[in-house]
Amino acid sequence: LDMGPRTSETLQTRVYNYLQENGPATDIQIQVGLGMDGSTERPRRIELFNQGRIVDHGVHRQLNGRNATVWAVA
């Protein structure tokens, strides 16, 4: 019985598509833009990074006094 793509793959695609459509963004921007919890978004973003599909844009934005990495489609 084919149940379709696994949930993580679907969520990963949502994160990738968000970056593709909206340009470079921080984890917080991705989470807000997708209405996705950080504990759901971050692992998907890490998977995309490890696959080489997204990269550190080389820019860091200040969020709550901390530097936040900006992610972009590779």
N, CA, C, O and CB atoms as a CASP TS submission, in Angstrom:
PFRMAT TS
TARGET T0000
AUTHOR 0000-0000-0000
METHOD Language model
MODEL 1
PARENT N/A
ATOM      1  N   LEU     1       0.847  -1.190   0.000  1.00  0.00           N
ATOM      2  CA  LEU     1       0.000   0.000   0.000  1.00  0.00           C
ATOM      3  C   LEU     1       0.883   1.240   0.000  1.00  0.00           C
ATOM      4  O   LEU     1       1.690   1.420   0.912  1.00  0.00           O
ATOM      5  CB  LEU     1      -0.958   0.006   1.224  1.00  0.00           C
ATOM      6  N   ASP     2       0.744   2.093  -1.002  1.00  0.00           N
ATOM      7  CA  ASP     2       1.547   3.315  -1.108  1.00  0.00           C
ATOM      8  C   ASP     2       0.892   4.413  -0.290  1.00  0.00           C
ATOM      9  O   ASP     2      -0.241   4.809  -0.560  1.00  0.00           O
ATOM     10  CB  ASP     2       1.706   3.758  -2.590  1.00  0.00           C
ATOM     11  N   MET     3       1.609   4.901   0.708  1.00  0.00           N
ATOM     12  CA  MET     3       1.080   5.942   1.588  1.00  0.00           C
ATOM     13  C   MET     3       1.569   7.336   1.170  1.00  0.00           C
ATOM     14  O   MET     3       1.354   8.304   1.900  1.00  0.00           O
ATOM     15  CB  MET     3       1.483   5.656   3.039  1.00  0.00           C
ATOM     16  N   GLY     4       2.218   7.449   0.016  1.00  0.00           N
ATOM     17  CA  GLY     4       2.740   8.740  -0.417  1.00  0.00           C
ATOM     18  C   GLY     4       4.059   9.044   0.253  1.00  0.00           C
ATOM     19  O   GLY     4       4.624   8.188   0.933  1.00  0.00           O
ATOM     20  N   PRO     5       4.559  10.259   0.069  1.00  0.00           N
ATOM     21  CA  PRO     5       5.860  10.609   0.657  1.00  0.00           C
ATOM     22  C   PRO     5       5.790  10.656   2.178  1.00  0.00           C
ATOM     23  O   PRO     5       4.745  10.953   2.756  1.00  0.00           O
ATOM     24  CB  PRO     5       6.343  11.960   0.118  1.00  0.00           C
ATOM     25  N   ARG     6       6.896  10.364   2.803  1.00  0.00           N
ATOM     26  CA  ARG     6       6.977  10.464   4.258  1.00  0.00           C
ATOM     27  C   ARG     6       6.797  11.917   4.671  1.00  0.00           C
ATOM     28  O   ARG     6       7.120  12.837   3.920  1.00  0.00           O
ATOM     29  CB  ARG     6       8.328   9.907   4.783  1.00  0.00           C
ATOM     30  N   THR     7       6.280  12.104   5.870  1.00  0.00           N
ATOM     31  CA  THR     7       6.020  13.448   6.376  1.00  0.00           C
ATOM     32  C   THR     7       7.274  14.315   6.348  1.00  0.00           C
ATOM     33  O   THR     7       7.203  15.479   5.954  1.00  0.00           O
ATOM     34  CB  THR     7       5.473  13.377   7.792  1.00  0.00           C
ATOM     35  N   SER     8       8.435  13.765   6.762  1.00  0.00           N
ATOM     36  CA  SER     8       9.658  14.571   6.792  1.00  0.00           C
ATOM     37  C   SER     8      10.023  15.072   5.403  1.00  0.00           C
ATOM     38  O   SER     8      10.509  16.194   5.260  1.00  0.00           O
ATOM     39  CB  SER     8      10.815  13.762   7.374  1.00  0.00           C
ATOM     40  N   GLU     9       9.796  14.260   4.382  1.00  0.00           N
ATOM     41  CA  GLU     9      10.100  14.691   3.015  1.00  0.00           C
ATOM     42  C   GLU     9       9.170  15.826   2.594  1.00  0.00           C
ATOM     43  O   GLU     9       9.601  16.771   1.934  1.00  0.00           O
ATOM     44  CB  GLU     9       9.977  13.507   2.032  1.00  0.00           C
ATOM     45  N   THR    10       7.905  15.735   2.971  1.00  0.00           N
ATOM     46  CA  THR    10       6.941  16.773   2.640  1.00  0.00           C
ATOM     47  C   THR    10       7.311  18.080   3.341  1.00  0.00           C
ATOM     48  O   THR    10       7.276  19.147   2.727  1.00  0.00           O
ATOM     49  CB  THR    10       5.518  16.333   3.030  1.00  0.00           C
ATOM     50  N   LEU    11       7.662  17.997   4.615  1.00  0.00           N
ATOM     51  CA  LEU    11       8.053  19.187   5.375  1.00  0.00           C
ATOM     52  C   LEU    11       9.354  19.768   4.819  1.00  0.00           C
ATOM     53  O   LEU    11       9.511  20.986   4.727  1.00  0.00           O
ATOM     54  CB  LEU    11       8.215  18.846   6.877  1.00  0.00           C
ATOM     55  N   GLN    12      10.277  18.888   4.451  1.00  0.00           N
ATOM     56  CA  GLN    12      11.537  19.324   3.860  1.00  0.00           C
ATOM     57  C   GLN    12      11.267  20.097   2.565  1.00  0.00           C
ATOM     58  O   GLN    12      11.884  21.132   2.315  1.00  0.00           O
ATOM     59  CB  GLN    12      12.461  18.111   3.588  1.00  0.00           C
ATOM     60  N   THR    13      10.357  19.595   1.757  1.00  0.00           N
ATOM     61  CA  THR    13       9.993  20.271   0.509  1.00  0.00           C
ATOM     62  C   THR    13       9.387  21.632   0.792  1.00  0.00           C
ATOM     63  O   THR    13       9.658  22.590   0.070  1.00  0.00           O
ATOM     64  CB  THR    13       9.014  19.419  -0.304  1.00  0.00           C
ATOM     65  N   ARG    14       8.573  21.733   1.829  1.00  0.00           N
ATOM     66  CA  ARG    14       7.972  23.024   2.192  1.00  0.00           C
ATOM     67  C   ARG    14       9.053  24.043   2.567  1.00  0.00           C
ATOM     68  O   ARG    14       8.984  25.201   2.157  1.00  0.00           O
ATOM     69  CB  ARG    14       6.979  22.847   3.364  1.00  0.00           C
ATOM     70  N   VAL    15      10.047  23.611   3.345  1.00  0.00           N
ATOM     71  CA  VAL    15      11.142  24.508   3.743  1.00  0.00           C
ATOM     72  C   VAL    15      11.935  24.937   2.507  1.00  0.00           C
ATOM     73  O   VAL    15      12.244  26.117   2.344  1.00  0.00           O
ATOM     74  CB  VAL    15      12.081  23.814   4.777  1.00  0.00           C
ATOM     75  N   TYR    16      12.263  23.981   1.641  1.00  0.00           N
ATOM     76  CA  TYR    16      13.020  24.285   0.421  1.00  0.00           C
ATOM     77  C   TYR    16      12.245  25.258  -0.467  1.00  0.00           C
ATOM     78  O   TYR    16      12.799  26.244  -0.953  1.00  0.00           O
ATOM     79  CB  TYR    16      13.334  22.988  -0.359  1.00  0.00           C
ATOM     80  N   ASN    17      10.964  24.972  -0.672  1.00  0.00           N
ATOM     81  CA  ASN    17      10.139  25.842  -1.524  1.00  0.00           C
ATOM     82  C   ASN    17      10.012  27.252  -0.939  1.00  0.00           C
ATOM     83  O   ASN    17       9.985  28.236  -1.678  1.00  0.00           O
ATOM     84  CB  ASN    17       8.743  25.230  -1.712  1.00  0.00           C
ATOM     85  N   TYR    18       9.934  27.341   0.387  1.00  0.00           N
ATOM     86  CA  TYR    18       9.857  28.663   1.019  1.00  0.00           C
ATOM     87  C   TYR    18      11.102  29.480   0.669  1.00  0.00           C
ATOM     88  O   TYR    18      10.996  30.645   0.284  1.00  0.00           O
ATOM     89  CB  TYR    18       9.710  28.529   2.563  1.00  0.00           C
ATOM     90  N   LEU    19      12.281  28.869   0.803  1.00  0.00           N
ATOM     91  CA  LEU    19      13.522  29.577   0.492  1.00  0.00           C
ATOM     92  C   LEU    19      13.606  29.911  -0.991  1.00  0.00           C
ATOM     93  O   LEU    19      14.082  30.984  -1.362  1.00  0.00           O
ATOM     94  CB  LEU    19      14.734  28.741   0.910  1.00  0.00           C
ATOM     95  N   GLN    20      13.151  29.008  -1.829  1.00  0.00           N
ATOM     96  CA  GLN    20      13.191  29.232  -3.270  1.00  0.00           C
ATOM     97  C   GLN    20      12.274  30.407  -3.658  1.00  0.00           C
ATOM     98  O   GLN    20      12.626  31.220  -4.513  1.00  0.00           O
ATOM     99  CB  GLN    20      12.773  27.946  -4.026  1.00  0.00           C
ATOM    100  N   GLU    21      11.120  30.483  -3.031  1.00  0.00           N
ATOM    101  CA  GLU    21      10.131  31.501  -3.392  1.00  0.00           C
ATOM    102  C   GLU    21      10.352  32.839  -2.698  1.00  0.00           C
ATOM    103  O   GLU    21       9.984  33.882  -3.238  1.00  0.00           O
ATOM    104  CB  GLU    21       8.756  31.001  -3.070  1.00  0.00           C
ATOM    105  N   ASN    22      10.949  32.823  -1.507  1.00  0.00           N
ATOM    106  CA  ASN    22      11.058  34.040  -0.699  1.00  0.00           C
ATOM    107  C   ASN    22      12.487  34.546  -0.538  1.00  0.00           C
ATOM    108  O   ASN    22      12.715  35.587   0.077  1.00  0.00           O
ATOM    109  CB  ASN    22      10.471  33.795   0.654  1.00  0.00           C
ATOM    110  N   GLY    23      13.443  33.812  -1.088  1.00  0.00           N
ATOM    111  CA  GLY    23      14.825  34.252  -0.986  1.00  0.00           C
ATOM    112  C   GLY    23      15.438  33.874   0.346  1.00  0.00           C
ATOM    113  O   GLY    23      14.801  33.210   1.164  1.00  0.00           O
ATOM    114  N   PRO    24      16.663  34.291   0.564  1.00  0.00           N
ATOM    115  CA  PRO    24      17.378  33.940   1.795  1.00  0.00           C
ATOM    116  C   PRO    24      16.580  34.333   3.034  1.00  0.00           C
ATOM    117  O   PRO    24      15.950  35.390   3.074  1.00  0.00           O
ATOM    118  CB  PRO    24      18.750  34.617   1.825  1.00  0.00           C
ATOM    119  N   ALA    25      16.617  33.463   4.046  1.00  0.00           N
ATOM    120  CA  ALA    25      15.856  33.683   5.273  1.00  0.00           C
ATOM    121  C   ALA    25      16.514  32.977   6.445  1.00  0.00           C
ATOM    122  O   ALA    25      17.252  32.007   6.274  1.00  0.00           O
ATOM    123  CB  ALA    25      14.413  33.201   5.107  1.00  0.00           C
ATOM    124  N   THR    26      16.235  33.481   7.632  1.00  0.00           N
ATOM    125  CA  THR    26      16.693  32.838   8.867  1.00  0.00           C
ATOM    126  C   THR    26      15.715  31.727   9.241  1.00  0.00           C
ATOM    127  O   THR    26      14.622  31.630   8.683  1.00  0.00           O
ATOM    128  CB  THR    26      16.822  33.877  10.029  1.00  0.00           C
ATOM    129  N   ASP    27      16.127  30.890  10.195  1.00  0.00           N
ATOM    130  CA  ASP    27      15.219  29.847  10.689  1.00  0.00           C
ATOM    131  C   ASP    27      13.908  30.467  11.178  1.00  0.00           C
ATOM    132  O   ASP    27      12.828  29.962  10.872  1.00  0.00           O
ATOM    133  CB  ASP    27      15.889  29.037  11.831  1.00  0.00           C
ATOM    134  N   ILE    28      14.003  31.560  11.936  1.00  0.00           N
ATOM    135  CA  ILE    28      12.793  32.205  12.481  1.00  0.00           C
ATOM    136  C   ILE    28      11.883  32.674  11.347  1.00  0.00           C
ATOM    137  O   ILE    28      10.668  32.489  11.416  1.00  0.00           O
ATOM    138  CB  ILE    28      13.173  33.407  13.392  1.00  0.00           C
ATOM    139  N   GLN    29      12.446  33.270  10.321  1.00  0.00           N
ATOM    140  CA  GLN    29      11.633  33.736   9.191  1.00  0.00           C
ATOM    141  C   GLN    29      10.947  32.559   8.492  1.00  0.00           C
ATOM    142  O   GLN    29       9.784  32.654   8.100  1.00  0.00           O
ATOM    143  CB  GLN    29      12.507  34.519   8.184  1.00  0.00           C
ATOM    144  N   ILE    30      11.673  31.455   8.340  1.00  0.00           N
ATOM    145  CA  ILE    30      11.094  30.259   7.719  1.00  0.00           C
ATOM    146  C   ILE    30       9.950  29.741   8.589  1.00  0.00           C
ATOM    147  O   ILE    30       8.874  29.422   8.082  1.00  0.00           O
ATOM    148  CB  ILE    30      12.177  29.152   7.520  1.00  0.00           C
ATOM    149  N   GLN    31      10.187  29.659   9.906  1.00  0.00           N
ATOM    150  CA  GLN    31       9.168  29.156  10.826  1.00  0.00           C
ATOM    151  C   GLN    31       7.908  30.011  10.784  1.00  0.00           C
ATOM    152  O   GLN    31       6.798  29.484  10.708  1.00  0.00           O
ATOM    153  CB  GLN    31       9.718  29.108  12.249  1.00  0.00           C
ATOM    154  N   VAL    32       8.075  31.323  10.832  1.00  0.00           N
ATOM    155  CA  VAL    32       6.926  32.230  10.806  1.00  0.00           C
ATOM    156  C   VAL    32       6.220  32.141   9.451  1.00  0.00           C
ATOM    157  O   VAL    32       4.993  32.062   9.385  1.00  0.00           O
ATOM    158  CB  VAL    32       7.372  33.689  11.090  1.00  0.00           C
ATOM    159  N   GLY    33       7.007  32.155   8.375  1.00  0.00           N
ATOM    160  CA  GLY    33       6.437  32.116   7.038  1.00  0.00           C
ATOM    161  C   GLY    33       5.638  30.856   6.752  1.00  0.00           C
ATOM    162  O   GLY    33       4.664  30.883   6.000  1.00  0.00           O
ATOM    163  N   LEU    34       6.058  29.749   7.358  1.00  0.00           N
ATOM    164  CA  LEU    34       5.379  28.478   7.127  1.00  0.00           C
ATOM    165  C   LEU    34       4.425  28.097   8.257  1.00  0.00           C
ATOM    166  O   LEU    34       3.706  27.104   8.154  1.00  0.00           O
ATOM    167  CB  LEU    34       6.396  27.387   6.941  1.00  0.00           C
ATOM    168  N   GLY    35       4.417  28.882   9.333  1.00  0.00           N
ATOM    169  CA  GLY    35       3.612  28.508  10.491  1.00  0.00           C
ATOM    170  C   GLY    35       4.070  27.182  11.070  1.00  0.00           C
ATOM    171  O   GLY    35       3.258  26.346  11.467  1.00  0.00           O
ATOM    172  N   MET    36       5.395  27.000  11.113  1.00  0.00           N
ATOM    173  CA  MET    36       5.991  25.715  11.507  1.00  0.00           C
ATOM    174  C   MET    36       6.807  25.915  12.780  1.00  0.00           C
ATOM    175  O   MET    36       7.545  26.892  12.906  1.00  0.00           O
ATOM    176  CB  MET    36       6.887  25.133  10.362  1.00  0.00           C
ATOM    177  N   ASP    37       6.671  24.995  13.713  1.00  0.00           N
ATOM    178  CA  ASP    37       7.434  25.036  14.953  1.00  0.00           C
ATOM    179  C   ASP    37       8.926  24.841  14.661  1.00  0.00           C
ATOM    180  O   ASP    37       9.297  24.141  13.719  1.00  0.00           O
ATOM    181  CB  ASP    37       6.928  23.956  15.938  1.00  0.00           C
ATOM    182  N   GLY    38       9.767  25.468  15.476  1.00  0.00           N
ATOM    183  CA  GLY    38      11.210  25.347  15.296  1.00  0.00           C
ATOM    184  C   GLY    38      11.714  23.920  15.373  1.00  0.00           C
ATOM    185  O   GLY    38      12.651  23.546  14.668  1.00  0.00           O
ATOM    186  N   SER    39      11.087  23.116  16.237  1.00  0.00           N
ATOM    187  CA  SER    39      11.522  21.726  16.382  1.00  0.00           C
ATOM    188  C   SER    39      11.138  20.887  15.162  1.00  0.00           C
ATOM    189  O   SER    39      11.616  19.763  15.005  1.00  0.00           O
ATOM    190  CB  SER    39      10.916  21.113  17.648  1.00  0.00           C
ATOM    191  N   THR    40      10.292  21.421  14.314  1.00  0.00           N
ATOM    192  CA  THR    40       9.938  20.768  13.051  1.00  0.00           C
ATOM    193  C   THR    40      10.783  21.327  11.910  1.00  0.00           C
ATOM    194  O   THR    40      11.282  20.576  11.072  1.00  0.00           O
ATOM    195  CB  THR    40       8.434  20.953  12.743  1.00  0.00           C
ATOM    196  N   GLU    41      10.940  22.653  11.884  1.00  0.00           N
ATOM    197  CA  GLU    41      11.662  23.316  10.784  1.00  0.00           C
ATOM    198  C   GLU    41      13.159  23.030  10.816  1.00  0.00           C
ATOM    199  O   GLU    41      13.735  22.666   9.791  1.00  0.00           O
ATOM    200  CB  GLU    41      11.433  24.820  10.840  1.00  0.00           C
ATOM    201  N   ARG    42      13.797  23.186  11.968  1.00  0.00           N
ATOM    202  CA  ARG    42      15.262  23.070  12.034  1.00  0.00           C
ATOM    203  C   ARG    42      15.796  21.729  11.525  1.00  0.00           C
ATOM    204  O   ARG    42      16.741  21.721  10.735  1.00  0.00           O
ATOM    205  CB  ARG    42      15.720  23.274  13.455  1.00  0.00           C
ATOM    206  N   PRO    43      15.222  20.589  11.950  1.00  0.00           N
ATOM    207  CA  PRO    43      15.738  19.317  11.415  1.00  0.00           C
ATOM    208  C   PRO    43      15.602  19.218   9.893  1.00  0.00           C
ATOM    209  O   PRO    43      16.480  18.667   9.229  1.00  0.00           O
ATOM    210  CB  PRO    43      15.007  18.150  12.063  1.00  0.00           C
ATOM    211  N   ARG    44      14.522  19.741   9.346  1.00  0.00           N
ATOM    212  CA  ARG    44      14.341  19.713   7.882  1.00  0.00           C
ATOM    213  C   ARG    44      15.379  20.596   7.200  1.00  0.00           C
ATOM    214  O   ARG    44      15.932  20.227   6.164  1.00  0.00           O
ATOM    215  CB  ARG    44      12.912  20.178   7.494  1.00  0.00           C
ATOM    216  N   ARG    45      15.643  21.767   7.788  1.00  0.00           N
ATOM    217  CA  ARG    45      16.661  22.670   7.228  1.00  0.00           C
ATOM    218  C   ARG    45      18.040  22.015   7.305  1.00  0.00           C
ATOM    219  O   ARG    45      18.830  22.127   6.368  1.00  0.00           O
ATOM    220  CB  ARG    45      16.665  24.033   7.981  1.00  0.00           C
ATOM    221  N   ILE    46      18.330  21.346   8.394  1.00  0.00           N
ATOM    222  CA  ILE    46      19.616  20.658   8.546  1.00  0.00           C
ATOM    223  C   ILE    46      19.750  19.572   7.474  1.00  0.00           C
ATOM    224  O   ILE    46      20.815  19.418   6.876  1.00  0.00           O
ATOM    225  CB  ILE    46      19.749  20.040   9.972  1.00  0.00           C
ATOM    226  N   GLU    47      18.669  18.819   7.231  1.00  0.00           N
ATOM    227  CA  GLU    47      18.701  17.790   6.184  1.00  0.00           C
ATOM    228  C   GLU    47      18.999  18.417   4.826  1.00  0.00           C
ATOM    229  O   GLU    47      19.823  17.901   4.072  1.00  0.00           O
ATOM    230  CB  GLU    47      17.362  17.023   6.133  1.00  0.00           C
ATOM    231  N   LEU    48      18.337  19.519   4.513  1.00  0.00           N
ATOM    232  CA  LEU    48      18.567  20.209   3.236  1.00  0.00           C
ATOM    233  C   LEU    48      20.012  20.692   3.127  1.00  0.00           C
ATOM    234  O   LEU    48      20.628  20.579   2.068  1.00  0.00           O
ATOM    235  CB  LEU    48      17.600  21.401   3.087  1.00  0.00           C
ATOM    236  N   PHE    49      20.549  21.229   4.221  1.00  0.00           N
ATOM    237  CA  PHE    49      21.941  21.687   4.245  1.00  0.00           C
ATOM    238  C   PHE    49      22.884  20.510   4.013  1.00  0.00           C
ATOM    239  O   PHE    49      23.813  20.601   3.210  1.00  0.00           O
ATOM    240  CB  PHE    49      22.267  22.382   5.589  1.00  0.00           C
ATOM    241  N   ASN    50      22.641  19.398   4.723  1.00  0.00           N
ATOM    242  CA  ASN    50      23.505  18.218   4.592  1.00  0.00           C
ATOM    243  C   ASN    50      23.442  17.618   3.197  1.00  0.00           C
ATOM    244  O   ASN    50      24.407  16.999   2.748  1.00  0.00           O
ATOM    245  CB  ASN    50      23.118  17.165   5.618  1.00  0.00           C
ATOM    246  N   GLN    51      22.325  17.790   2.507  1.00  0.00           N
ATOM    247  CA  GLN    51      22.165  17.306   1.127  1.00  0.00           C
ATOM    248  C   GLN    51      22.780  18.273   0.111  1.00  0.00           C
ATOM    249  O   GLN    51      22.860  17.963  -1.077  1.00  0.00           O
ATOM    250  CB  GLN    51      20.679  17.097   0.809  1.00  0.00           C
ATOM    251  N   GLY    52      23.214  19.452   0.589  1.00  0.00           N
ATOM    252  CA  GLY    52      23.798  20.438  -0.308  1.00  0.00           C
ATOM    253  C   GLY    52      22.764  21.226  -1.107  1.00  0.00           C
ATOM    254  O   GLY    52      23.112  21.913  -2.067  1.00  0.00           O
ATOM    255  N   ARG    53      21.495  21.129  -0.713  1.00  0.00           N
ATOM    256  CA  ARG    53      20.429  21.821  -1.444  1.00  0.00           C
ATOM    257  C   ARG    53      20.265  23.272  -1.004  1.00  0.00           C
ATOM    258  O   ARG    53      19.755  24.100  -1.757  1.00  0.00           O
ATOM    259  CB  ARG    53      19.117  21.087  -1.264  1.00  0.00           C
ATOM    260  N   ILE    54      20.703  23.579   0.231  1.00  0.00           N
ATOM    261  CA  ILE    54      20.725  24.967   0.695  1.00  0.00           C
ATOM    262  C   ILE    54      22.093  25.253   1.297  1.00  0.00           C
ATOM    263  O   ILE    54      22.822  24.337   1.678  1.00  0.00           O
ATOM    264  CB  ILE    54      19.587  25.239   1.737  1.00  0.00           C
ATOM    265  N   VAL    55      22.432  26.537   1.379  1.00  0.00           N
ATOM    266  CA  VAL    55      23.745  26.952   1.874  1.00  0.00           C
ATOM    267  C   VAL    55      23.591  28.108   2.856  1.00  0.00           C
ATOM    268  O   VAL    55      22.577  28.806   2.878  1.00  0.00           O
ATOM    269  CB  VAL    55      24.670  27.358   0.702  1.00  0.00           C
ATOM    270  N   ASP    56      24.632  28.285   3.665  1.00  0.00           N
ATOM    271  CA  ASP    56      24.742  29.473   4.516  1.00  0.00           C
ATOM    272  C   ASP    56      25.005  30.639   3.572  1.00  0.00           C
ATOM    273  O   ASP    56      26.012  30.650   2.863  1.00  0.00           O
ATOM    274  CB  ASP    56      25.893  29.326   5.617  1.00  0.00           C
ATOM    275  N   HIS    57      24.120  31.605   3.558  1.00  0.00           N
ATOM    276  CA  HIS    57      24.182  32.739   2.625  1.00  0.00           C
ATOM    277  C   HIS    57      25.376  33.655   2.915  1.00  0.00           C
ATOM    278  O   HIS    57      25.698  34.537   2.119  1.00  0.00           O
ATOM    279  CB  HIS    57      22.883  33.548   2.695  1.00  0.00           C
ATOM    280  N   GLY    58      26.036  33.433   4.075  1.00  0.00           N
ATOM    281  CA  GLY    58      27.201  34.247   4.424  1.00  0.00           C
ATOM    282  C   GLY    58      26.815  35.552   5.095  1.00  0.00           C
ATOM    283  O   GLY    58      27.676  36.385   5.376  1.00  0.00           O
ATOM    284  N   VAL    59      25.540  35.733   5.351  1.00  0.00           N
ATOM    285  CA  VAL    59      25.037  36.932   6.021  1.00  0.00           C
ATOM    286  C   VAL    59      24.430  36.478   7.340  1.00  0.00           C
ATOM    287  O   VAL    59      23.814  35.416   7.421  1.00  0.00           O
ATOM    288  CB  VAL    59      23.981  37.709   5.130  1.00  0.00           C
ATOM    289  N   HIS    60      24.612  37.292   8.366  1.00  0.00           N
ATOM    290  CA  HIS    60      24.005  36.983   9.656  1.00  0.00           C
ATOM    291  C   HIS    60      23.186  38.182  10.105  1.00  0.00           C
ATOM    292  O   HIS    60      23.652  39.320  10.040  1.00  0.00           O
ATOM    293  CB  HIS    60      25.085  36.617  10.718  1.00  0.00           C
ATOM    294  N   ARG    61      21.974  37.929  10.557  1.00  0.00           N
ATOM    295  CA  ARG    61      21.089  38.988  11.023  1.00  0.00           C
ATOM    296  C   ARG    61      20.988  38.909  12.537  1.00  0.00           C
ATOM    297  O   ARG    61      20.988  37.824  13.118  1.00  0.00           O
ATOM    298  CB  ARG    61      19.685  38.878  10.367  1.00  0.00           C
ATOM    299  N   GLN    62      20.904  40.058  13.158  1.00  0.00           N
ATOM    300  CA  GLN    62      20.738  40.110  14.605  1.00  0.00           C
ATOM    301  C   GLN    62      19.283  39.820  14.962  1.00  0.00           C
ATOM    302  O   GLN    62      18.372  40.521  14.522  1.00  0.00           O
ATOM    303  CB  GLN    62      21.175  41.488  15.161  1.00  0.00           C
ATOM    304  N   LEU    63      19.080  38.788  15.759  1.00  0.00           N
ATOM    305  CA  LEU    63      17.753  38.468  16.286  1.00  0.00           C
ATOM    306  C   LEU    63      17.891  38.266  17.782  1.00  0.00           C
ATOM    307  O   LEU    63      18.628  37.388  18.230  1.00  0.00           O
ATOM    308  CB  LEU    63      17.142  37.196  15.596  1.00  0.00           C
ATOM    309  N   ASN    64      17.190  39.070  18.551  1.00  0.00           N
ATOM    310  CA  ASN    64      17.239  38.975  20.016  1.00  0.00           C
ATOM    311  C   ASN    64      18.679  39.032  20.537  1.00  0.00           C
ATOM    312  O   ASN    64      19.044  38.307  21.463  1.00  0.00           O
ATOM    313  CB  ASN    64      16.565  37.677  20.486  1.00  0.00           C
ATOM    314  N   GLY    65      19.484  39.899  19.931  1.00  0.00           N
ATOM    315  CA  GLY    65      20.863  40.066  20.385  1.00  0.00           C
ATOM    316  C   GLY    65      21.814  38.963  19.950  1.00  0.00           C
ATOM    317  O   GLY    65      22.974  38.949  20.361  1.00  0.00           O
ATOM    318  N   ARG    66      21.337  38.039  19.124  1.00  0.00           N
ATOM    319  CA  ARG    66      22.184  36.942  18.652  1.00  0.00           C
ATOM    320  C   ARG    66      22.257  36.966  17.148  1.00  0.00           C
ATOM    321  O   ARG    66      21.323  37.398  16.473  1.00  0.00           O
ATOM    322  CB  ARG    66      21.657  35.585  19.138  1.00  0.00           C
ATOM    323  N   ASN    67      23.385  36.493  16.620  1.00  0.00           N
ATOM    324  CA  ASN    67      23.506  36.376  15.172  1.00  0.00           C
ATOM    325  C   ASN    67      22.696  35.174  14.682  1.00  0.00           C
ATOM    326  O   ASN    67      22.794  34.083  15.244  1.00  0.00           O
ATOM    327  CB  ASN    67      24.994  36.241  14.754  1.00  0.00           C
ATOM    328  N   ALA    68      21.913  35.376  13.654  1.00  0.00           N
ATOM    329  CA  ALA    68      21.130  34.301  13.051  1.00  0.00           C
ATOM    330  C   ALA    68      21.632  34.061  11.635  1.00  0.00           C
ATOM    331  O   ALA    68      21.757  35.000  10.849  1.00  0.00           O
ATOM    332  CB  ALA    68      19.610  34.645  13.051  1.00  0.00           C
ATOM    333  N   THR    69      21.918  32.817  11.310  1.00  0.00           N
ATOM    334  CA  THR    69      22.369  32.459   9.964  1.00  0.00           C
ATOM    335  C   THR    69      21.244  32.655   8.967  1.00  0.00           C
ATOM    336  O   THR    69      20.088  32.339   9.248  1.00  0.00           O
ATOM    337  CB  THR    69      22.870  31.005   9.922  1.00  0.00           C
ATOM    338  N   VAL    70      21.586  33.173   7.813  1.00  0.00           N
ATOM    339  CA  VAL    70      20.619  33.338   6.730  1.00  0.00           C
ATOM    340  C   VAL    70      20.873  32.214   5.730  1.00  0.00           C
ATOM    341  O   VAL    70      21.999  32.027   5.269  1.00  0.00           O
ATOM    342  CB  VAL    70      20.738  34.762   6.048  1.00  0.00           C
ATOM    343  N   TRP    71      19.819  31.466   5.399  1.00  0.00           N
ATOM    344  CA  TRP    71      19.910  30.297   4.536  1.00  0.00           C
ATOM    345  C   TRP    71      19.378  30.627   3.145  1.00  0.00           C
ATOM    346  O   TRP    71      18.432  31.402   3.002  1.00  0.00           O
ATOM    347  CB  TRP    71      19.138  29.114   5.142  1.00  0.00           C
ATOM    348  N   ALA    72      19.990  30.034   2.122  1.00  0.00           N
ATOM    349  CA  ALA    72      19.579  30.280   0.749  1.00  0.00           C
ATOM    350  C   ALA    72      19.654  28.978  -0.041  1.00  0.00           C
ATOM    351  O   ALA    72      20.395  28.064   0.323  1.00  0.00           O
ATOM    352  CB  ALA    72      20.460  31.373   0.094  1.00  0.00           C
ATOM    353  N   VAL    73      18.884  28.900  -1.122  1.00  0.00           N
ATOM    354  CA  VAL    73      18.929  27.746  -2.025  1.00  0.00           C
ATOM    355  C   VAL    73      20.304  27.728  -2.688  1.00  0.00           C
ATOM    356  O   VAL    73      20.816  28.762  -3.118  1.00  0.00           O
ATOM    357  CB  VAL    73      17.774  27.806  -3.102  1.00  0.00           C
ATOM    358  N   ALA    74      20.890  26.536  -2.763  1.00  0.00           N
ATOM    359  CA  ALA    74      22.237  26.394  -3.340  1.00  0.00           C
ATOM    360  C   ALA    74      22.215  26.665  -4.844  1.00  0.00           C
ATOM    361  O   ALA    74      23.255  26.593  -5.499  1.00  0.00           O
ATOM    362  CB  ALA    74      22.798  24.980  -3.066  1.00  0.00           C
TER
END
